[in-house]
């Protein structure tokens, strides 16, 4: 199994696919909390858990459900290096309707 196959498995944490931290550690460059297109998005607990166990060299991307600048700042303070959100741009431009995708 190559790195891209493993990334695909880990990428869908909210869709019931599983991998252990030991399976992931040392193989990934980054990991994200969810695709952002499922029934739920990133939670603060997701980011905290990933940062605690995934390893210091793996970057975390919080994706999906980030609906305010306060939440974005909190995700960053918890260790997310990247954010997957289109809503913040809409909020900044004052075009967010709250409808999601």
Helices and strands as residue ranges (DSSP letters): H 3-10, G 13-15, H 21-24, E 30-32, H 44-53, E 59-63, H 69-77, E 80-84, H 87-92
